Amino acid sequence: MPMVMVGNKLDLCERINSDNDSCSSPMEDVVSQRAINSEVAQKFAADHGMNYFETSALKDHQVKDFMEHIIESVHKNELAKQNDLDLEQDMDQLDAEVR
């Protein structure tokens, strides 16, 4: 089962002395209403084998990327399951022919 970790509400971050409303980089000097530091979230996701996305539905930031990743991951997972099932059926058929 593919898993992804998403930090939403990125639009609540504000750069100090900047008109740019994105603070997706953990190294930037930001004033933030974040509950979790970006570096901590990225490390947690990596430690648990998950991809990590920071999104803003309000600004439509990385929402499409996140959704495409989910769809692609589910599709790959389903194909792998089908391939495993096909292989198992082929092995059963081969075993029956050998007997």
N, C-alpha and C positions, 0 to 999 in steps of 0.2 A: 504494500500500500504506500504510494508516494505521499510524502508529507512536506508541507511548505510552511514557513513562519512569515507572517505579515505584520509589519508595524504600520498602522494606519494613522490618520490625522497628521501627516507630515506638514500640512498647511499651518499647524499651530507653532511651528518653529519659525523664528525670525532671526536673521543675521544682524549682528551689531553693526550699526552705521552702514547699512546696505539696503538697496531697493529690491534686491533679489530675494524671493520668498521661498527658496529651497534650501534645506540644510541636510541634504542626503549624505554629505561626506562627514564621517565622524571626526575628522581633524579640524573642522571649521570652528571658529569662535562664535558660539551662538547663545542667545538667550532663548530658553525653551521651556515649554510646559511638558516636556517628555517625562513619562513615568519610568522608562528604561533607557539607559544610554545605548546609542547605536552600536558601539564596540562590544558591549556586553551581549546585546541581542545577536549580533553577527557571530560571536564566539559560541553562544549557546546553540544556534542553528547549525553551525559547522560541526560542533561536538556531537550533535544528534543526527547528522547526515541529512540535514534539511537545507534547502535554498532559502535565502532571506530576501524579502522585498520590503522597502519602505514606500508607502503609497499615500496619496491624498485623493480621495474621491472628489472633494470640492474642487481641486485644481486639475483633476484627471491626470495625475502624475503616477506613472508606472502601473496604473490599473490594467491597461490592456496587456502590458508585458506579463504581469502576474497571472491574468486569466489565460493567456496563451500558454504559459508555462504549465499551469494546472491541466489544461486540456491535452497538451502534448504528453505530459507525464501519465495521465490516466490512459490515454490511447496506447502508449508504449507498454504500460503494465498489462492492459487487456490483450495486446498482441502476444506478449510473452506468455501469458496464461494459455492462450489458444495454441501457441506453438508447443507448449508443454503437453497439452491435452492431445494434440495431433501426434506427437512423438510417442506418448503412452499408448495410444490406439494402434500405431504402427508396430510397436513392440509386442503388443498383445496379439496382433494379427500374425506377425512373424513367428511368435511362440506357438500359436495354434497350427501354423503350417508345418513347423518342424516336428510336432508331435504326430 
